[in-house]
Amino acid sequence: MTEQTATLVVGEWDTECSNCGISTSPQDTHHTRVPGPSRYPRTPRPCGARFTAIAKAPTANAIRTLQEIRPDLPIVEAPRRRRH
């Protein structure tokens, strides 16, 4: 079975998984939990993808540098946003 991978997309107020578009914690290596109160009608299930890169969300203005958040991940351009 092939491991799913994703980009950690950092916005001004939250961090999302590029694979499923659901919130995630920037410290997690895999999307295995949804932090904080849910903004979704039903509590979503995280997709389990392993984060292999980090990107700034297209709508984010000045935020902490991505390298400070996750120095272990390469910085890439944000992927197209998925719809929930």
Buried (B, 14 or more C-beta within 10 A) or exposed (E): EEEBEBBBBBBEEBBBBBBBBBBBBBEBEBBBEBBEEEEEEEEBEBBBBBBBBBBBBEEBEEBEEBEEBBEEBEBBEBBEEEEE
